[in-house]
């Protein structure tokens, strides 16, 4: 490593001097990471151990000792927010240490002695600049443009509409297929797999399965999934051709092309290593296989370049979107010293965020994770904080009681002086967001739901999206049922069942045989048996008078069906209009925005804000592509709903409100108080296995992935083999959930509130405490916290009280009016 000669005396030569200049009492392990030689190293940094402070101080040390100039430092992280924070930390630290002048004189600038600044950016921005500078080396035209999310979904929707088909194995709705197409395309890019390789793999597998006796339903689903993936792959190829013809590429292409450039053009790496003598890689456990190949191709491979990667395998929670924790584990081998010896591994384990009693809990949960990864140490509290922090847990009888406990606990904290902005409610999924918002608003606690996936679970947004889904897809029966049973149309169970019978009658084919010949004929005629039953088509019969009279619909239902059918027919005429026009027309027609504005409830004001936030998301989507359609937007929403784990980039705002968000979105954040509800069996940790490539066409077979060694191997195609494969998947899922639990329980600084319940709102089977809540109970019982309530297990023959007829509550939406308000509204309506 050649030292940088600055032309002036180095500002630093002693680690103690660095501590004094920055005013930071570094721990010995932090100081060891900061002052390590300019050589490849990986820092395994536990939660709350000050990794950002260490990275900023390392830049100060290397620049201050004259090893590098500021502009010779490259720092990469994942989000613009994180990049901005790191850049600001580095700038302030350099100025505070007197290494650089934050306000150089014009003479210094003119003479070129003012010095530059480190380059801090996101991984994607770095890859984009790399392609801009060197893309021609691999044939990428300078005119190529990066696709925004809106354009991706728009182009994928266009490809689907224009594809010749037929695709008999793809039986999902069009918005779902848009999402699946982009998911498979993204996985191919993340793992640098060519479509021909996937086609060859699946074609060979179909041949194997054709000669195998498939003895149960699960095994018979495998060839169906493989055929579906081959059909989806054809659509991916069309999508990629459409991108090429328009000189477009998306984020997945950007990383894949950059990795190809880095691994096939060694001269590019030589240029980058000369330009950036020191490289910092943040959150390295969240990088993908393609990103690892990009970075190791430029700065690794035995060059001995001064690369410092920082990460924590215990916080690797983004495997579902292509991240590979093996990148962090294998860093020493991917970035060896010039003599071939592995890179140095260092650790940060003193947590300065949470009290010792909170860390005891986190360490207990993470023990299996530490055993899986080299260099991971148990978290230690700061000196003097060993007895700090408190856990309070509760197990309530019902879900409703748990929500009341949550609301009362948070309201008490706010009343006794805790700022709302210092409190967060972290949920495994967004399903309870609406109820959590309601109980807090009812207690006058200001609250904010964070992220698009959270908004989609709130009733006002769900109603709007349901109307849009029915307009776009007549087969969207679930969305239509939501509208029919809602408070606006109020269709009862009997009439709803009759409507379903009518829908089935409309597609009955008495002349078609039920055997293979009949099914083949139906397939040739384009009949899709999975989607032909359409409640929307049944509604249409009430408009044209063709509804059969032999079905005993109530008179009120017939009128309401006709009104809704006419409303949907009128709205469909505007589907080709700009996206925002369509959404506003739906709101005007349904009256949802007027209902919210007229409601006297405090919660309605919050939900008006929610609806406004959702429309802002839609406007942002439309602004990226002036031709954005409803179909593309629905595909975008399906992706956000499916991956309710931080896929959208919304961050908590700066308002002084209690933040409600998913556990995935909490990574990298902290609060004084964290509330974790729904710690019930099957809920958190989730027990449902991840989507497997053997059953889902959009999932890339594990054998083709760059991190195949960390995933379950392909099964033997027998009942026992597939069962063993599913068991391995379940184990893999348990590890993922354990990591998410570790992230969740290391967010609070001083207080963790955790709860669960026995009886859910609609379930007949009891739930009870999950493994996480049981661990919290044991932790509190050992004297490290308080057990506020712990309901006894119900008797074996007990029934869910929430399902009892006399316990039924009014869950009307929009919010119900009190009798006086209702009377006033009816008087006003009579005057119109």
N, C-alpha and C positions, 0 to 999 in steps of 0.2 A: 504494500500500500504506500503510494507516494504521498508524503505530507504536502499540504497546501502551504505555499509561502505567501503570506499576506502582505509582506512589506512593512509590518509593524510588530512590535513586541507582543507576544501572546498575552491576552488579558487574564488567562487562568493557568495555573500550574499546580494547584493543590485542591483536592476534593473539599477540604474544610473551607477553602475560599469560596467554592461554589455554594456551599450551604449558607455561608454568611451573605453572599451577594443576593441570592434568591430568597433568603429568609425562610427556608424550608428545612425543618429538622428531619432530613432523610434518614431512614433506617439503614442499617448496614447492608441489607440485601438490595435496597433501592440504590444505594450508592454504588454497589458492585455492578449493577446493571447500567447505571449512568456512565461510569468511568471505564467500562470494559474496553479492551482494544478495538480498533476499527477493523473488525473481522466478522464473519457470519456468526450469528447467535440467535437463539429463540428464547424468549422470556415467557414462561408459563405464569400468567398473572391472574391470581384469584380475584373473586368479586370484591370490589371496594379497596383494592390494594394500591391504587394510585398509578395505574399504568399510563394515563395521559400525562400526568405530572412527570413521570419518569421519561417518557418519550421527549417531552419538551426540554427537560433538563439535559438529556443526552445530546440534543442538538446544540444547546448552549456549551456544553463541555467540549464537543468536537470542534465547534467553531472557535470557541474561546481559547483552546489550546493550539490553534493554528493548523489543525489537521485538515480542515476543509473550509471553503468559503461558504457563506450562507446559501448562495444560489446553487451550490453543488449538493444540496440536500433535497431528497425526494421523499415525501410522506404520502402514503395512500391509506384511505379508509373507505367505508361503505356509503355513507350518506353525506349530503351537502352540509347538513347541520354539524356532523362530527368533524368533517374537513374544516369547516369554519372555526369550530371551537379549538381544534388542534393548531390551526394556523395562528389564531389569536394568542393562544398560550405561548407558542414559540416566539412570536413577535415581542410579546411583553417580557418574556424571560430573557431574550437577547438584549433588549433595551435595559432591563432592570440590572442585568449583570454588567452593563457597560460594554458589551461586546460589539453592539452596533448602535448607530445613532438614529433614533426614531425620526429625527428632523434634521437631515443633513443640510449643510449650507450649499448654495448654488455653486460655489467654487468646487466643493467636493464632488458634486454631481457631474460638473463639467470635466473635472480631472479623472473621473472614473474611480475615485477612491471611496465613494459613499457606500459601496457594497450593495449586493442584491438581497433578495429574500428567498428563503426556502420555498420550494414548490410543493404545496400541499393540495391534494385533490382526491377525488373518488377514484376507485378502480376503473369504473366505466369511463370517466372523463379522461383518465390517462390512456386507456385503450383507444378512445376516439382520437386523441391527439397523435398517438403512435401511427394510426392508420392514415391520418391526414398528412403526416410527415413522410411516411415510408410505404403507404399502401400500393403505390405503383410498382414496387418491387415484386408484389404477388398478383399484379394485374387488376388492382382495385382502382377504378377511375376516380379522379379528384371530384367529379361531379356527383358521386354517390352521396346520398343523404341518409341521416339516421331517422328511422321511423319513430314517431311518438306513439304512446299507447293507443290513442284514438285511431290513428291511421292503421296500426296493426290490426285492431279488431275490425275496422272498416274493410280493409283489404281481405282479411280472412273471410268475412261475411260475403264479400263479392265473389271470392273464389268458390265458396260453397254454393251460392246461388247459380253460378255459371257452370258448375261441374256437371258433366254429362250423366254420370251414374250408370246404372243403379248401384247403390251400396246397401245390399240387403242386410249386412251385419251391423250397420250403424243405425240404431233405432232410437237414438235420443232426439230431443228437440233441436232445432237449428241453433239457438243460442248456446246450448250445451255443446254442440259439435264445434262451434267457433272456439269455445274455451278448450276443448279437447285437442283440436288441431294445433292450437298455439302451444299447448302443454307438451305435446310430442315433439313439435319442432324445437322447442326450447331445450328439451332433454337431449335431443340429437346434437344440438350445438354445444351444450354444457359439457358433453362427454366426447366431443369430436368424433361422432359416429356418422359415417356417410349413409345416406338412405339405402344404397345398394347392399351395404353390410347388414342392415336390419332386414331388408327384403330376403336376403339369402338365409339368414338365421331363421326367420319365421317360416319360410318356405320349406326348409329342411325339417323344422319341427313339425309342420303339418304332415309331412311324409311319415315321420316317426309315429305320430299320433294315429294316423290312418291304419297303421299296422298294429295298434295297441288296443286291447280290450278295455274300454272305459266303463268301469263298473258302477259309478255313481254320478249324481248330478254335478258335483263339483268338478270331477274329471271331464265330464262332457262339456262343461263351460269353457274349458281351456282352448279347444280348437275354435270355438265361437269367438273367443277373445283374440286369438291369433289372426283369424280371418278379418275381424274388425280392425286390427292394427294394420294389416296389409292394405285395407281399403282406406284407412285414415292416412297411411303413408303416401298413398297416391294423391290425396288431397294436400298433404304437406309438400309433395313435389310440385304440385300446381301452385301452391302458395309461394314457394321459393322461386319458381319461374316468374311469377307475377312480380316479385320483388326485384329480380334481376332485370326484367324488361323495363322497370321504372327507375333503375339505378338507386334502389333503396336497400337498406339493411336495418335490422333491429338490434336490440341490446345483446341477444344471444349470438347473432352473427358477428357483432362487434368483437366480443371476447374470443369467439372461435377463429375469426380472421387474424386477430392480434396474436393468438397462440400459434397459429400457422406461420405467421411472419417471424415470430421469435424463435421458433424451432427449426426453421428452414433457411433463415438468412442470418448467419452468425455475425455478419458485419454490422447489423442493426444493434445487436447486443453490445458490440465493442464501442459503438458510438454512444450508446446510452450509459455505459459504465464510465466512459470518459467524462460525460456531461454531469452525471450524478455519482459522486464518490461515496455517498452514504445514502442508504435506502431504509425507510421505516415502513413496516407493513402492520397495520392495525387490524384487530379482530380477525386474525389469520385463520382461526378455526372455522370461519364462515365463508372462506373462499371455495370456489368450485374446482373441479379437476382441470377445466380449461384455464382458469385463472392461475392455478398453480403452474401449469405448463408454460403459460405466458411469462410469469415472473422468474421461474427457474431457467427458462430459455434465455432470458435477458441478463439475469444477475447471478445465476447459480451454475450448476454443471462443473464444479471444480475450479471456478475462477477465483474463489476466495474473496469475493467482493463483500464489502461491509454492509451486509443486509441484517437488519434487526427485525424479527417478526415477533409480534406480541399477541397472545391469545390465551384462551382458557377452554380446554376440552370439556370441562363440566358445564360450560355455557353454550355448547354447540347445539342450538335449537332450530337451525334452519336446514336440516337435511332434506326436508320436504320440497325445498326449492333448489336443490342441486349442490348445497354445501357439503363438503367432505371433511370431517374432523380428522381423517387420516393425514391431511396436509400438514396439520400442526405436529402430529406425532412423528411424521417422517421428515420434518424439516431438516434435521441434521444430515440426512442422507441426500436430500435434494439440493442442499446448499453447502457442500463440504468445503473444507480448507483446500488450498492448492495441492497439498500432499495426499489428498484423498481422505483424510481423517474427518469424522463427522463434525458438524458445527457445534459450538458450545451451547449447552442448555442451562438456563438460569431460572430462578423462581422468585416470585413475589407472593408472600402469603400473609402479611400483616394487614388485616382489614381495619381501615380507619373510618368506616361508615357506620357499622352496626355494633351494638353492645355484645359483650361476651356471651350472654345467655341466648341471644338470637343466633350467634355463630355456632354454639353447641348444637343447636337444632339442625342448622344447615350442614355441619360437618357429619352429623349422624346420617343424614339422608344421602350425602355424597360419598360415603365410604366405598360403596361398590364402584363408583365412577373413578375414584382415585386409584383403585386397584387395576383399572383397565388402561390407564394412561401413565406413561413415565413422566416424572418431574412434577407431578401434582401433589401439593402438600395441603394438609388441613389448615383452614383459616385460623389465624390468631388475632385476638382483639388487641387494640392499642394498649400500652401500659396504663393501668388505672381503670380500664373499661371492662375488666373481667366480669363484673357483676351488673353491668348496665344492660338495658334492653328488657323488654317484657313481652310475654306471649299470653294472650287470653283466647281460650277456645270454648266453643259451645256446640252441643248437639241438640237440636230441637226436634219436636215430634213431627211437624209438618213443614213443608216448603214455605207456606205463608207465615208461619211463626218465625222461621229463620229470617225472612225478609224484614219482619217487624223488629227482630233483635238487631239486625244490621242497621236499620234506620234509627232506632233508639240509641245505639252505641255511637254512631257517627254524630247524631244531633247532640248527644251529651258532650262529646269532645269539643264540638264547635261552641256550645254554650259556655263551656268552662275555659275558653280562651284559645283553643287550637285553631289556627287559620285553616279555612277550607282547602286552600291551595297546598297545604302540607299533608293532605290525605288523599289516598288513591284506593279504589276498589278494583282488584285484579281478578278477572274471571277466566276460566279455562275456555269458555265459548261465550258468544255474545247473546245467547238465547234469553238470558235474564235481564238484559240491559234495560228494557222498558219498565219492568217491575222495580228494579233498583232505582231508576230515575224517579219513578212515581213515589216510592216511600220516602226518598230524600226531599223531594219537592213538597210533599205533604207536611214535612217538618221544617219547612222554610230554610233548607240547606241548599245553597247554590251548587249546581252540579253540571258537569259537562261530559257528554259521551264522545269518546275520542275514536276517530277512524271511520272509514267508509263501511267496513264490515259491521261495525256497531250500529251505524245509522240504519242499515238494511233490516235490522231486527226490531226497529221501533215501528209501532203500528201505522202511523201516518205515512211513513215511507213505504212500508210493506204493502199498504193498500194501493198507493200510486204505482208501484212496480208491478203489482198483480194485474191491474188494468192494462198496463203496457204489454205484459206477457200474453194476455188473452188476445189483445189486438194483433200482436205479431204472429202468434201461433194458436190456431183454433184448437190444437190438441193440448193446450196448457190447462188440463183439467184441475190440477191442484190449486192453481191461482184463481180459477173461476169459482171453485168451491169456497175459497176464502171470501170472495165477494158475496156469493149467494147467502152464506150463513151469517154474514156481518150485519151490523145494526141498520144499514141502509136498506137492504132488501129483505132481510129476516125470513129466509126460506127455512121451513122446518124440515126435520129429518124425513118425514113421510114423503113430502113433495120432492125432496132432493133424491130420495131413492127411486121415485117414479121417473125423474128426469134421467137418472142413470139407466133405467130400464129402457126408456125411449131411445137414448143414444145407442144402446146395444142393438135395438131393433132396426135402427137406421142402417146399420152396417151388416145386418144378418144376411147371409148368402145361402138361401135354402137350396140353390142349385149346385152349390160347391160341396164336393165330398170332403169328409174330414180326414181322409187318408193322405198319403204322400202325394198322390196325383192331384188331389184338390189343392194342397198347399203349394205344389209346384205351379199350378195354373194361377193361383192367386199371386204368387211372386212374379210371374211373367206379366201379369196385368198391372204390376206396380202397387199391389195391395200390401201395406205394412201392418201385419197383425198386432204390432205393439202400440200403434198410435191411431188406428182408424176410429176408435171409439172417442167421439168428441162431444162433450156437453155443449159446446158453443154451437155446433150444428143442430143439436136438439133444440136449443133456444130459438134458432131461426124458424123452426116450424110454427112457433106461436105468432110469428109475423105474417107468414103467407097463408095461414089457415090450414096447414097440412098436419097439424098436431092431431094424433088419433084421439077420438072421443072415448075409446074404451078404457083409457087409463084415468083413474079417479083423482085427477089433480084438484086441489081446492080452487075456488074461484079467484081468491086473492093471489094465489101463486100464478095462475094463468096470466093475470093482468101484469104482475111484476116481471114475469119472464118476457112478456112482449115488450114492456118498457125497456128492460135491460138490453134485449136483442136490438131494438131500434137504436139505443144509445151507442152500442158497440159498432153497429153498422155505420152510423154517422161518423164516429171517430175514425174508423178504418179508412174513410175517404181522404184523410189528411196524413196518412202514414208516410207519404213521400215528401212531406214538408220538412223544414229544418227541425232538428231534434228539440230545441227549446220551444219552438212553436207547438210541437206535438205534446210536450209535457204540460205546458200552460193550458192547452185546450182540454187535456184530460182533467186538470184541476178545476177548470171552470165548469166543465160538464158535470163532474161528480160533486162539486160544491164543497170539497174537502177543505180548501183554504178558507172559504167563507165560514164553515162550521167551526173551525179553529178560532177564527177571529171573533166570532160571536159568543164563544163559550166563556162563562164567568170563572172557570176553574183556573187555578194558578198553574196547574200542569199544562194547560192548553198553551200558555205563553211560551213555556219551554219547548213544546212540540211545534209551535210556529217557527221557533228558531231552528229546530231540527230539520223541518221541511225546507227552510231557507238554506241551511247548510248543504242539504242534498242537492238542491237546485244549483248551488254554487259548484258542486262537483260535476254535475251535468254540463254546466256552462263551460267549465274548464276543459272537459272532454271535447265538447263541440268546438271550442276555440282552437284546439290543436289541429282540427281538420274541419274546414267549413262545410264539408259534405257528410259529416258524421250522421249516421242513421240510427233509428231506434234499435234495429237488429244488432248493430255493432255495440251500442251502449249496453244492451241487455247481456251480450256476451261478456263484456267488461265487468258487469255487476255479478254475473255468475262466478267469474273467477275470484272476485273479491269475497263473495259469500262462502265459496268453497274453502279458500285459504284465509280464514279469519285469524291470521297469525302475524299480521304486520305487513302483508303484501302491499297495501296502500301506504303511502309515505306520510300520512297525517301524523302530526305530533301534538302533544298536549299544548294548549294555548297558555298564554301568560296570565289569564284571568284568575282571580282568587276564588276558584271553584274546586269542589271535589271532583277528581278525574275518575271516570269509569272506562276501563279499557281491558283488552285481553292480556293475558299473561305474556304472550309472545311480544306484544308491542311495548312491554315494560322494560325490555332489555336495555341496559345502559342508563336507566333512569333510577331515581331514588326519591323517597318521601319520608317524613317523620313517622307517619302512620300508614300502614298498608292493611287493607281488609281483603281476605280471600274467602269468598263464600262457596257454597256447593261442593265442599270436600266430601262427596258421597261416593259410594262404591260405583264404579263404572263411569263417574263423571270426571274426577280429577284425583288420581291419574285415570285417564281414559283407558278402557280395556279393549276397545275395538281395534283390530289389526289394521295397519295401513293398507291402502289400495295396492294390490299385488299385480304384477305384470301378467300373472296367469289368469286373471279375471277381468282386467281393465285394459282396453286397447290403447289408451293414451300413455301407459306406463312403459318405459323402455325396459326390455329384459335385462336383469341384473348382470348377466354374463358379459354384456356389451358395455357396461359402465366402467369408467376409469377407476372407480373405487369398489370394484366387484368383490375384492378380498374382504371387505368389511360388511358384506351383505349375505343373506342366506343363499346357498348354492341352489342351482336348478334341481327340482325334485325328481325322484324316480316316478314314472307315470303309473303309479299304482295308488290304491286307496291309502295304504300305509305311508307311501312316499309323500303324497300331497298333505296328509295329516301332519307329518313331521315338518314339512316346509312351512305350514301354517303355524306350528308351534314355534319354529325359529323366528318367524315374522313377529309373533306375539312377544317373544323375548326382546327382539330388536325394538319393538314399540315401547316396552316397559323401560328400556334404557333411555329412549327419547323422552318419555314422560318424566323420568327421574331428573333428567337435565332441566326440563322445564320447571319442575318443582323447585330445584335448587336455585334457578334464576329468580323465581317468584319469591321465595322465602329469604333471599338476600337483598331485597329492595328496601325494607324498612330500616330506618336509623334507630328508632327507639321503641316502637310498639307494633306488634303483629296481632291482628284480630282474625281468627279463623273459625269457620262454622260449617255445619252440615245438617242433614235432616234424615228422618226415617221415611217419611211419605212424601212423594213428589206430587205435583199439582194434578196429574192425570194418570199416574201409573197405578196398576193394581198390585204390583209386587213392591215390597219394601226395598229401601235402598240401604240406609245405615252408613256408618262412617267408613271412609276410604282408608287405605294404608297411610296416607299422609295425615289424616285427622287423628288416626290412632297413634301415630308417632308424636303428634302434638300433644295429645292427651297424656302420653307417658312422660313427655318432657315437662309438662305442667305438674304432673303428679310427683315428679322427682324434685319439685321445689323451684323450678325455673319459670313458673308462670301461674296463671289462675284459670281454674275451670269454672266458668260462669254458669253453665247449665249443661246437664248431660241426661237426656231423656232415656228412660229404660227401653229396652228392646220390646216391641209389641208382641203380644201373644201370637202363637202360630196361626190361630184362626182369625186374627184381627183383620179388619178391612180398612182401607184408606178412608179416613174421615172426610177428605176433600171430595170424594166421589159420592158421599151420602146426599140424598136428594135435599134434605133440609139444610145442607151446608152449601148448596149452590149459591154462588155470588154473581152479581151483575158485572160482567167484564165488558160491558158495552164500549164500543169505539165507533164514532167519536164519543167523548165523555158524556155521561148522562146529565140531564138538567134536573134541578130541583123543581118541585111542582109550580112554584111561583114564576120561575123563569120560563117554564114550559107554557104556562098560561099566557104570559106576555107575548111569547113568540107566536102562539096561535092567534092571538088578537091581531098582531101585526100582519100575519099571513092573510087573515080575513079581509084586511083593508086593501090588499093589493089586487 
